[in-house]
Amino acid sequence: MTEAEIQRQAELIFRQCDQDNKGYLVPDDLRVLLDFIPMDECQLEDVFVSLDADKDGKLTLAEFLSRFGQYLNAGRSRDSFYGQPEGSDDSFEENMGACEIKECLEDVELVEEIWKQVRRENPSLLPDFEKLLTKISEKLQRSKDEYHSIENEMRIRKNAHEDEIRRLYEEVESQIKCESQKMIEKVSVQFRSLF
């Protein structure tokens, strides 16, 4: 994974945690990640402390990006112990059911690259990463399903509205014809009475 890709992933994680858009993170902000990673609050606090270089209790985006890259690179020194050979039989598609993920994620190639890096550099985290991807794809799929449901409901309402307008138009048109006919008959009767 390139430095730019690592930075992009770090920015996405930072934004996900910084839900108030403060521009920095405090330990409580990382709780958002508890749904995605198998850590308790104490472990998450340790991660925060390790990322907080100046120990001021806040992580700015710059600090987060800098430390996040170092954190990922730290795993590379353990390759000989944890690493799997590049030509391992396990593939992203076999392990992650890439068909489901492809339907939900736009940049599957990037996700696959990250998956391969985690598998190479820290395979003990691979099951957790896969769980995270599964949860993300499930949430995205639920959002897409909800969107399609709302879109379908709106289409039904639009059609019903158009039908109602058409019915009212036809009703008004019929009333106008009826009133016109009555008026013609009335004028005709009055005209005949003159002669």
Buried (B, 14 or more C-beta within 10 A) or exposed (E): BEEEBBBBBBBEBBEEBBEEEEEBBBBEBBEBBEEBBEBEEEEBBEBBEEBBBEEEEBBBBEBBBBBBBEBBEEBEEEEEEBBBEEEEEEEBEEBBBBEBBBEBBEEBEBBBBBBBBBBBBBBEBBEBBBEBBBEBBEEBBEEEEEEEEEEEEEEEEEEEEEEEEEEEEEEEEEEEEEEEEEEEEEEEEEEEEEE
